[in-house]
Amino acid sequence: MARKTQIEKIETVLANHNAGPGITVAAIAKIAGVSKDAVYKRVADLREEYTIYSNYRKVNGKRKLFYRMAG
């Protein structure tokens, strides 16, 4: 079986966490086993195929970026 690419891993994580506010970049990176920088780049690539929302929320007084895939 072929190994999943970064984009496939991130796509799977986003698809599985598309309820509520979404999922943070750090959480995507941890679950997918990639760097935060890779998450930003691959989400930009995924936007060519999917609608992906970016929202900022305050968590414990800090501003965090959340991604959520439409659907």
C-alpha positions in Angstrom: 0.0 0.0 0.0 1.3 3.4 -0.9 2.1 5.9 1.7 -0.1 9.0 1.9 1.3 12.3 0.8 1.2 15.4 3.0 -1.8 16.8 1.1 -3.7 13.5 1.5 -3.0 13.4 5.3 -4.1 17.0 5.8 -7.2 16.5 3.6 -8.2 13.5 5.8 -7.7 15.4 9.0 -9.8 18.4 7.7 -12.5 16.1 6.5 -12.8 14.4 9.9 -12.8 17.6 11.9 -15.2 19.9 10.0 -17.7 20.4 12.7 -17.9 23.3 15.1 -15.2 25.9 14.9 -12.8 23.6 13.0 -9.3 22.5 14.0 -6.1 24.5 14.7 -3.0 24.4 12.6 -1.0 22.8 15.5 -3.6 20.0 15.9 -3.6 19.3 12.2 0.2 19.1 12.2 0.2 16.8 15.2 -2.4 14.4 13.8 -1.1 14.4 10.3 2.6 14.1 11.4 3.7 17.1 9.4 5.1 20.6 10.3 2.9 23.7 10.8 4.5 25.2 7.7 3.5 22.2 5.6 -0.1 22.6 6.9 -0.3 26.3 5.7 1.2 25.3 2.3 -1.0 22.2 1.7 -4.2 24.0 2.8 -3.4 26.6 0.1 -3.1 23.8 -2.4 -6.3 22.1 -1.2 -8.2 25.4 -1.7 -8.0 24.7 -5.4 -10.4 21.8 -4.9 -12.3 22.5 -1.7 -13.8 25.4 0.1 -11.8 25.8 3.3 -12.7 28.4 5.9 -10.2 30.2 8.0 -11.4 31.7 11.3 -9.6 33.2 14.2 -10.8 32.7 17.8 -9.4 33.6 21.1 -8.4 30.6 23.2 -7.0 31.3 26.7 -6.5 34.9 25.7 -4.4 34.0 22.6 -5.6 34.4 19.0 -5.6 31.0 17.2 -6.3 30.1 13.5 -8.9 27.4 12.9 -9.5 25.7 9.5 -12.7 24.0 8.6 -13.6 22.3 5.3 -17.0 23.1 3.9 -19.3 20.2 3.3 
